[in-house]
Amino acid sequence: MRVIRSLTLFLIFAFLSFVFLFDSGVRVVLAQEPGAGKAGAKQAGKKDKKVQAKPADADIKAAKKKTPSGVKEGAAASKSLAAGVRKYILTQHAARMGEETYSYSIGEDKKIRATAEIKIQSVASVDMLQKYTLEPGGTLASYSLEAQMMGEKQKLDCVYADDEIRAKVYQNGTVENISIRTHGPLYLLDNTNANNYQHIIDAYSHKNGGAQPFKVLVAQKLTVMDIEVENRGFVKGFMAGKNAEYTEYRAVEKSAGLEIFIYADKGGAVAAVMVPAQKFTIAAEGFELDKTAGPPETREYVAGPYKVKESGVYFKNKSGLKLYSKLTIPAVPSGAAGEASPMRAALIIAGSGPTDRDGNSTLLNGSINNLRDIAEHLAAHGIVSLRYDKRNIGSSDSTGDSPFSEYVSDAVSALDFMCSKEGLDTAGVYLIGHSEGALIAMSAAAASKKVKGVILMAAPFTPFDQLIMEQVKYNLEYSVSISASDKHEFIKQLADAMKQLKKGQTPKIKEAASVPSMDVIIKSLTGQPKFVGEYLNIVPAKLAASLKVPVLLIGAGLDAQVPVSDFTQYCEFFKKNKIGFHKLMVEGVNHVFKPAGAKNDPGSYTSDAKVASVALNAISSFIMGRLGR
């Protein structure tokens, strides 16, 4: 397992702004359970005529006889029944980050032999060469990957036969053999290859329709997963400025619920693959959808004595950026005492990274929903709430690299939007910030007079630059393959880079890294200079000192991201500076306040458990003014 973890980390460091489609916090090899996925195997194995057809490609001449460069699979590959080349552009947050060149040929044995050359320029430059062979129905036969980043090379080879995936991982002069047992048809689904989706939609049975299950191998993680694919009909769009019509397919990774949309042109060829939650697109140049938006979703449910209406609404920040939110309003029961009284309200602010309004992260293979739990609990206690997708996340607009102060400004705009709604307590709104969201909440409270109180959940107290240095030193300390002089040189490079970023300068990075595997950290900091430059200058204690409203501080006893010592430091700081606050340490819960067995219990993040009731009750009691000191 050690090698597979390293391989995944090697690749993922290059994508600090790009998230793998099925990435998770824990990288493990999954063996399919006996009997699992039988429906998918049965469905995917049906011999629909379209399954056996060659990959549709309207703009490639089927008469081409030349086998693509780099594909040599013996005599069967010497003659091609069809061949083609496609090119795609990779973008995230509307910024171009790489390109893919895909070549395929179909031999006389009807097998598909393909190569995909992928070049990515993000935090670091990454070159990947993928070669694979598929059976006539598009299922996996063999796959190889060669990846190079910053002078380091790694290779993966795997073959699927007799219900077994046999893989070899080459790294640092070593070879690791890995075997994974599974069964039935298995499709290749590489994270960066749009055309892997081609073979899945080719295998989709239009005769049967509906949501159809497929078993896939995410090769870069050597992980078997289940997805469901559904044909959603035709959508309008454009190609090179001209009107076009595409077939839209929706694929859902079943364990995480991540949505992926595939768009095929009239010839059936994949024109684009889009992951809305990650703002990530792989598309042919000139591809565009008609952006006519449908109505925001609305959900109604009963919580406690209240009939709750939750509506999807957009609001604009000061610069006109559209941010998507969920406004949750509990209706006062008919005839209840105090029916006309203004309702208390809270703004919920998500933490760092690609975390959406519900608290779900594209980095985790499953749903967290801790912020949604909070909103639903508040509704059951008659409290209105608004939670929103931060810029660059979910359904909100993208701006790419943005300074921390703009995220604070967005929160203030959300606060103003809430206060414009009728029926709310005009005395002010409570801010609930989780993790990095707590820093945003404290900053927003200092910038607005509309805040009545602040709730800080798992709030970091240690400055970011200090935290980075501590973690890097810890990792280097236990590395036996790096010399003492190289360790010292890297620490110096890192310190110099952070110092320059704090001043708003562009750090000068050495081409040859003293510690190649760690040098990616420096490049990741310089990849988002606006955000990181401001964030490195943030001192949480200074933000806390600016608070002029009551505070509820909640810590998590098994928090692996924010140590209990940070909670203690906040308590001491508030006491010393005579800032009124309530405190609650919730034992036995992780960073997202769900029950956990230990700090190192990643599965607890995406468990079905709700946020600990003691934390939820403290939040509602604080907002309603019922929390005792």
C-alpha positions in Angstrom: 0.0 0.0 0.0 2.9 2.4 0.6 3.8 2.7 -3.1 0.2 3.3 -4.1 -0.2 6.1 -1.6 3.0 7.7 -2.9 1.9 7.4 -6.5 -1.3 9.1 -5.8 0.4 11.8 -3.8 2.9 12.3 -6.5 0.1 13.0 -9.0 -2.2 15.0 -6.7 0.4 17.5 -5.6 0.4 18.7 -9.2 -3.3 19.5 -8.9 -3.5 21.6 -5.8 -6.1 23.7 -7.7 -7.3 20.6 -9.7 -9.1 17.9 -7.8 -9.2 14.3 -9.0 -12.7 13.3 -10.0 -12.8 10.5 -7.4 -10.2 11.7 -5.0 -10.6 11.0 -1.3 -8.7 11.8 1.8 -7.7 8.1 2.2 -6.1 6.3 -0.6 -6.8 2.6 -0.5 -7.2 -0.3 -2.9 -10.7 -1.6 -2.8 -11.6 -5.2 -3.5 -15.1 -5.7 -4.8 -17.3 -7.6 -2.4 -18.6 -10.9 -3.7 -22.0 -10.4 -5.3 -21.7 -6.7 -5.4 -22.5 -4.9 -8.6 -24.1 -7.9 -10.3 -26.8 -5.7 -11.8 -24.1 -3.4 -13.3 -22.2 -6.4 -14.7 -25.3 -7.8 -16.3 -26.4 -4.5 -17.7 -23.0 -3.4 -18.9 -22.5 -6.7 -20.6 -25.6 -6.6 -22.7 -24.8 -6.8 -26.4 -26.6 -3.8 -27.6 -25.4 -3.1 -31.1 -24.2 0.3 -30.1 -21.9 -1.3 -27.5 -19.9 -3.1 -30.3 -19.7 0.0 -32.5 -16.4 1.9 -32.9 -16.0 5.0 -30.8 -18.1 7.7 -32.5 -16.1 10.5 -33.9 -17.9 12.7 -36.4 -14.8 14.7 -37.3 -12.4 11.8 -37.8 -12.4 9.8 -41.1 -13.0 6.1 -40.4 -11.0 5.2 -43.4 -7.7 6.2 -41.7 -5.5 3.1 -41.6 -2.6 4.3 -39.5 -2.2 3.0 -36.0 -1.6 5.9 -33.5 2.0 6.5 -32.5 3.1 4.5 -29.4 0.4 1.8 -29.8 2.1 -1.5 -30.6 0.0 -4.5 -29.6 1.2 -7.2 -32.0 -0.2 -8.4 -35.3 -3.8 -7.5 -34.5 -2.8 -3.9 -34.3 -1.0 -3.9 -37.7 -4.3 -3.2 -39.6 -6.8 -0.7 -38.3 -10.5 -0.8 -39.1 -10.7 2.7 -37.8 -8.4 5.3 -36.2 -8.7 8.8 -35.0 -7.2 11.7 -33.0 -9.0 14.1 -30.7 -7.7 17.0 -28.7 -9.3 18.4 -25.5 -8.6 21.4 -23.3 -8.6 21.1 -19.5 -9.9 24.1 -17.5 -10.7 24.8 -13.9 -12.4 28.0 -12.7 -12.5 29.1 -16.3 -8.7 29.1 -16.5 -6.9 26.9 -18.9 -4.6 24.4 -17.1 -3.7 21.8 -19.6 -4.5 19.7 -22.7 -5.1 16.1 -23.7 -4.3 14.5 -27.1 -6.1 11.2 -27.5 -5.3 8.7 -30.3 -7.1 5.4 -30.9 -7.2 2.6 -33.4 -9.4 -0.5 -33.8 -7.7 -3.6 -34.9 -9.0 -6.6 -36.8 -9.6 -8.2 -33.5 -12.0 -5.4 -32.7 -10.0 -4.3 -29.7 -9.5 -0.6 -29.1 -5.9 0.5 -28.6 -5.4 4.0 -27.4 -2.9 6.5 -26.1 -3.6 9.8 -24.2 -0.9 12.4 -23.8 -1.8 14.9 -21.0 0.2 18.0 -20.2 -0.8 20.1 -17.2 0.6 23.4 -16.1 -0.8 24.2 -12.6 1.2 24.5 -9.4 3.8 22.3 -11.1 4.2 20.9 -14.6 3.0 17.4 -15.1 3.4 15.2 -18.2 1.4 11.9 -18.3 1.4 9.3 -21.0 -1.4 6.7 -20.8 -1.6 3.6 -23.0 -4.5 1.1 -22.8 -6.2 -1.7 -24.6 -10.0 -2.3 -24.4 -12.0 -5.3 -25.3 -14.5 -5.0 -28.3 -17.2 -3.9 -25.9 -15.1 -1.2 -24.4 -14.2 -3.0 -21.2 -10.6 -2.9 -19.8 -7.9 -5.3 -20.9 -4.7 -3.5 -20.0 -3.5 0.0 -18.9 -0.2 1.7 -18.3 0.7 5.2 -17.1 4.0 7.0 -17.1 4.0 10.3 -15.1 6.7 12.9 -14.7 6.8 15.9 -12.5 9.7 18.1 -11.5 12.2 15.5 -12.6 10.6 12.6 -10.8 9.2 9.7 -12.7 6.7 7.0 -11.8 5.0 4.2 -13.8 2.0 2.0 -13.4 1.1 -1.1 -15.4 -2.0 -3.2 -14.9 -3.9 -6.0 -16.7 -7.4 -7.2 -16.1 -8.2 -10.9 -16.7 -10.0 -13.8 -15.0 -11.6 -11.5 -12.5 -8.3 -10.1 -11.3 -6.5 -6.8 -11.7 -2.7 -7.5 -11.6 -0.7 -4.3 -11.3 2.9 -3.2 -11.0 4.0 0.1 -9.6 7.5 1.3 -10.5 9.0 4.0 -8.2 12.4 5.0 -6.9 14.0 1.9 -8.4 11.5 -0.5 -6.8 8.7 -2.5 -8.1 5.5 -3.4 -6.2 3.1 -6.1 -7.4 -0.5 -5.7 -6.4 -3.5 -7.9 -7.0 -7.2 -6.9 -6.7 -10.0 -9.4 -7.1 -13.2 -8.3 -8.7 -15.6 -9.7 -11.3 -17.7 -8.9 -14.3 -17.2 -6.2 -16.9 -14.8 -3.5 -15.8 -14.4 -0.1 -17.4 -11.5 2.3 -17.3 -12.1 5.7 -15.8 -9.0 7.7 -15.6 -9.2 11.1 -13.9 -8.0 13.2 -16.7 -9.0 11.3 -19.8 -12.3 12.5 -21.4 -12.4 9.6 -23.7 -12.7 7.0 -21.0 -16.2 8.3 -20.7 -16.7 7.6 -24.4 -16.5 3.9 -23.9 -18.9 4.0 -21.0 -21.6 5.9 -22.9 -21.0 3.6 -25.9 -21.8 0.7 -23.6 -25.0 2.5 -22.3 -28.1 0.7 -23.5 -30.4 3.3 -25.0 -33.0 0.6 -25.5 -33.3 0.1 -21.7 -32.7 3.7 -20.8 -32.8 5.0 -17.2 -29.9 4.9 -14.7 -27.5 2.1 -15.5 -24.8 0.8 -13.2 -21.1 0.3 -14.3 -18.1 -0.9 -12.4 -15.0 1.2 -13.1 -11.3 1.1 -12.3 -9.9 4.5 -11.3 -6.4 3.5 -12.4 -4.4 6.3 -10.8 -5.7 5.1 -7.4 -6.1 1.4 -8.3 -9.5 1.6 -6.9 -12.7 -0.2 -8.1 -15.8 2.0 -7.8 -19.5 1.9 -8.9 -21.1 4.6 -10.9 -24.5 5.1 -12.4 -25.0 6.7 -15.8 -28.3 8.1 -17.2 -29.1 9.6 -20.6 -30.8 13.0 -19.8 -31.8 13.9 -23.3 -30.7 16.7 -25.6 -29.4 20.1 -24.6 -28.6 23.1 -26.7 -25.1 24.5 -27.1 -22.5 25.8 -29.5 -19.4 24.5 -31.3 -17.0 27.2 -32.5 -19.8 29.8 -32.2 -22.3 27.8 -34.2 -25.5 26.2 -32.8 -25.1 22.6 -31.8 -27.1 19.9 -30.0 -25.6 17.5 -27.5 -26.8 14.4 -25.7 -26.3 14.9 -22.0 -25.4 12.0 -19.7 -25.3 12.3 -15.9 -22.8 10.0 -14.1 -22.9 9.7 -10.3 -20.2 8.1 -8.2 -22.4 6.1 -5.9 -20.5 6.3 -2.6 -19.7 10.1 -2.8 -22.7 11.3 -4.8 -20.3 13.3 -7.1 -22.0 14.4 -10.3 -20.2 14.3 -13.6 -21.9 15.4 -16.9 -20.8 14.0 -20.3 -21.8 15.7 -23.5 -21.8 13.8 -26.8 -22.2 15.4 -30.2 -24.5 14.2 -32.9 -22.0 11.6 -34.0 -21.8 10.3 -30.5 -18.3 11.5 -29.7 -17.6 13.0 -26.3 -17.4 16.8 -26.7 -17.0 17.6 -23.0 -16.9 16.2 -19.5 -17.9 18.6 -16.7 -17.7 18.3 -12.9 -19.7 21.3 -11.6 -18.8 20.9 -8.0 -15.1 21.2 -8.9 -15.5 23.9 -11.6 -13.6 21.4 -13.8 -14.1 20.8 -17.5 -12.4 18.7 -20.2 -13.8 19.9 -23.6 -13.1 20.1 -27.3 -12.0 23.6 -28.3 -15.1 25.7 -29.1 -17.5 23.7 -27.0 -20.0 25.7 -25.1 -23.4 25.0 -23.5 -26.4 27.3 -23.7 -26.2 28.8 -20.2 -29.9 29.4 -19.8 -30.4 28.5 -16.2 -33.3 26.6 -14.7 -35.1 27.8 -11.5 -33.2 27.4 -8.2 -34.3 24.3 -6.3 -36.7 24.5 -3.4 -37.2 21.9 -0.6 -40.0 21.8 2.0 -40.0 19.7 5.1 -41.2 19.7 8.7 -38.8 20.2 11.5 -40.1 20.2 15.0 -43.2 22.4 15.1 -42.2 24.3 12.0 -42.9 23.9 8.3 -39.6 24.7 6.7 -39.0 26.1 3.2 -35.4 25.9 1.9 -34.8 27.8 -1.3 -31.9 28.1 -3.6 -31.1 31.7 -4.2 -28.3 33.8 -5.7 -27.0 37.0 -4.2 -24.3 39.3 -5.6 -21.3 40.6 -3.8 -20.1 44.2 -4.1 -18.3 43.6 -7.4 -21.3 41.8 -9.0 -20.1 38.2 -8.5 -23.0 35.7 -8.2 -22.9 33.5 -5.2 -25.3 30.6 -4.7 -26.9 30.0 -1.3 -29.6 28.1 0.5 -32.0 30.2 2.5 -33.8 28.1 5.1 -36.9 29.7 6.7 -39.1 28.0 9.3 -42.7 29.2 9.3 -44.1 30.0 12.7 -46.9 27.5 13.5 -50.4 29.0 13.0 -51.8 30.5 16.2 -48.5 30.1 18.1 -47.6 32.7 20.7 -45.3 35.4 19.4 -46.3 34.7 15.8 -45.4 38.3 14.7 -42.1 38.4 16.5 -39.0 38.8 14.2 -37.1 35.6 13.8 -33.5 35.1 14.8 -31.1 34.4 12.0 -27.6 32.9 11.4 -25.2 33.0 8.5 -23.2 29.8 8.1 -19.7 30.0 6.6 -17.8 27.0 5.3 -14.2 26.0 6.0 -11.2 25.9 3.7 -10.6 24.2 0.4 -13.3 23.0 -2.0 -16.0 22.9 0.7 -19.5 23.7 -0.3 -22.5 25.2 1.5 -23.4 21.8 3.1 -19.9 21.2 4.3 -19.1 18.6 1.6 -15.7 18.5 0.1 -14.7 17.1 -3.3 -11.5 15.8 -1.6 -13.5 13.3 0.4 -15.2 10.2 -1.1 -18.6 10.8 0.6 -21.0 13.4 2.0 -20.3 15.2 5.3 -23.3 17.5 5.5 -22.3 19.1 8.8 -23.3 22.6 7.8 -26.6 21.2 6.5 -27.2 19.5 9.9 -26.7 22.9 11.6 -29.2 24.6 9.3 -31.8 21.9 9.8 -31.3 22.0 13.6 -31.7 25.8 13.6 -34.9 25.5 11.5 -36.4 23.1 14.1 -35.8 25.8 16.7 -37.3 28.6 14.7 -34.1 30.2 13.5 -33.6 31.3 9.9 -30.2 30.5 8.2 -28.3 31.2 5.1 -25.4 29.0 3.9 -23.6 29.6 0.6 -21.1 28.3 -1.8 -17.9 30.4 -1.6 -16.6 31.8 -4.8 -14.9 29.1 -7.0 -17.0 26.4 -5.3 -20.2 24.6 -6.2 -22.7 26.7 -8.1 -21.1 30.1 -7.3 -19.1 32.1 -9.9 -15.4 31.6 -10.3 -12.6 34.1 -10.1 -9.6 31.9 -9.7 -6.9 33.1 -7.2 -8.5 35.6 -4.9 -7.2 37.2 -1.7 -8.6 36.2 1.7 -10.1 39.7 2.1 -12.5 39.1 -0.9 -13.8 35.9 0.8 -14.5 38.2 3.9 -16.2 40.7 1.6 -18.4 37.9 0.2 -19.5 37.0 3.7 -20.4 40.6 4.4 -22.4 40.6 1.2 -24.2 37.5 2.4 -24.9 39.2 5.7 -26.4 42.2 3.9 -28.5 39.9 1.7 -29.9 38.2 4.8 -30.7 41.5 6.5 -32.7 42.7 3.5 -35.2 39.9 4.1 -38.4 40.8 5.9 -39.4 39.2 9.2 -35.8 38.8 10.6 -34.6 40.2 13.8 -33.1 43.6 12.8 -30.9 43.7 15.9 -28.5 41.5 14.0 -27.5 38.2 12.6 -25.3 35.5 14.2 -22.3 34.3 12.3 -21.3 30.6 12.4 -17.9 29.9 11.1 -16.3 26.4 10.8 -12.5 26.0 10.6 -11.2 28.7 8.2 -14.8 29.9 8.1 -14.3 31.0 11.7 -11.5 33.3 10.6 -13.8 34.7 7.9 -16.6 35.1 10.5 -14.3 37.1 12.9 -13.1 39.3 10.0 -16.7 39.9 8.8 -17.8 40.8 12.4 -15.2 43.5 12.5 -16.3 44.8 9.1 -20.1 45.0 9.8 -22.3 46.4 12.5 -25.1 43.9 11.6 -23.5 41.0 13.6 -25.1 40.2 17.0 -22.8 37.3 17.9 -20.1 34.9 16.6 -19.9 31.1 16.9 -16.5 29.7 16.3 -16.3 26.0 15.5 -12.9 24.3 15.3 -11.3 27.7 14.9 -7.5 27.6 14.2 -5.4 29.8 16.5 -1.9 28.9 15.1 -0.9 31.3 12.3 -0.7 29.6 8.9 3.0 30.2 8.2 3.9 28.8 11.6 1.6 25.7 11.0 3.2 25.0 7.6 6.7 25.2 9.0 5.9 23.0 11.9 4.4 20.3 9.7 7.2 20.4 7.2 9.9 20.2 9.9 8.0 17.2 11.4 7.9 15.4 8.1 11.6 16.1 7.3 12.6 14.9 10.7 11.5 11.4 10.0 12.9 11.2 6.5 16.0 9.1 6.4 16.6 9.5 2.6 17.2 13.2 2.8 20.6 14.6 4.0 20.8 17.1 6.8 22.2 19.7 4.5 19.3 19.3 2.0 16.8 19.5 4.9 18.4 22.7 6.0 18.4 24.1 2.5 14.8 23.3 1.9 13.7 24.9 5.2 15.6 28.0 4.1 13.9 28.0 0.7 10.5 27.6 2.3 11.1 30.4 4.9 12.3 32.8 2.1 9.3 32.0 -0.1 6.8 32.7 2.7 8.6 35.9 3.6 8.4 37.1 0.0 4.8 36.1 -0.4 3.9 38.1 2.8 5.4 41.2 1.1 3.3 40.6 -2.0 6.4 39.6 -4.0 6.9 36.6 -6.3 9.3 34.2 -4.7 12.3 33.0 -6.7 12.2 29.2 -6.8 15.2 27.2 -7.7 14.8 25.0 -10.8 16.6 22.1 -9.1 15.0 21.4 -5.8 17.1 20.3 -2.9 14.2 18.1 -1.8 12.1 17.4 -4.9 9.1 15.7 -3.2 8.8 18.5 -0.7 9.5 21.3 -3.2 6.0 21.0 -4.4 4.9 22.6 -1.2 6.8 25.8 -2.1 5.3 25.7 -5.6 1.8 25.2 -4.2 2.2 28.4 -2.1 3.2 30.3 -5.2 0.4 28.9 -7.3 -2.2 31.1 -5.5 -0.1 34.2 -4.6 -3.1 36.5 -3.9 -4.8 34.2 -1.4 -1.7 32.7 0.2 0.0 36.1 0.4 -2.8 37.5 2.5 -3.4 34.3 4.4 0.2 34.0 5.6 -0.2 37.5 7.2 -3.3 36.5 9.2 -2.8 36.3 13.0 -6.0 34.7 14.4 -5.3 36.4 17.8 -5.6 39.8 16.2 -8.9 38.9 14.6 -10.2 37.7 18.0 -9.1 40.9 19.6 -11.3 42.9 17.3 -14.5 41.1 18.4 -17.1 43.4 20.1 -19.9 40.9 20.3 -20.6 37.7 22.4 -18.7 34.6 21.3 -19.5 30.9 21.5 -16.3 28.8 21.1 -16.7 25.1 20.3 -13.9 22.7 20.1 -13.7 19.0 19.0 -11.8 16.6 21.2 -10.6 14.3 18.3 -9.9 17.1 15.8 -6.9 16.0 13.6 -6.8 19.4 11.8 -7.1 21.9 14.6 -5.5 20.7 17.9 -7.2 21.1 21.3 -4.4 23.4 22.2 -5.8 26.0 19.8 -9.1 25.9 21.7 -7.2 26.4 25.0 -5.3 29.3 23.6 -8.5 31.0 22.5 -10.0 30.6 26.0 -6.9 32.1 27.6 -6.9 34.9 25.1 -10.6 35.8 25.6 -10.1 35.8 29.4 -7.0 37.9 29.3 -8.6 40.5 27.0 -12.0 40.4 28.8 -14.0 39.4 25.7 -17.3 37.8 26.7 -17.5 34.2 25.6 -19.0 30.8 26.2 -17.0 27.7 25.6 -17.8 24.1 24.9 -15.4 21.2 24.2 -17.2 18.3 22.6 -15.3 15.1 23.4 -15.3 12.1 21.0 -15.9 14.1 17.8 -13.8 14.9 14.8 -13.1 18.1 12.9 -16.6 18.2 11.5 -18.1 17.4 14.9 -19.2 13.9 14.0 -18.6 11.0 16.4 -15.2 9.3 15.8 -13.2 6.5 17.3 -9.9 8.2 17.1 -8.2 11.3 15.6 -7.1 9.1 12.7 -10.6 8.0 11.7 -11.2 9.4 8.2 -14.3 7.3 7.6 -16.1 9.1 10.4 -16.2 12.3 8.3 -18.5 10.8 5.8 -20.5 8.5 8.1 -24.3 8.8 8.3 -24.0 10.3 11.8 -25.2 13.8 12.4 -23.3 16.6 14.1 -23.1 16.0 17.9 -26.4 17.1 19.5 -24.5 18.8 22.3 -22.9 21.1 19.8 -26.2 21.8 17.9 -28.1 22.5 21.2 -25.3 24.9 22.3 -25.6 26.8 19.0 -29.4 27.2 19.1 -29.4 28.1 22.8 -26.7 30.7 22.3 -28.6 32.3 19.4 -31.9 32.3 21.4 -30.1 33.8 24.4 -30.6 30.8 26.6 -27.1 29.5 27.0 -25.9 29.8 30.6 -22.3 30.8 31.5 
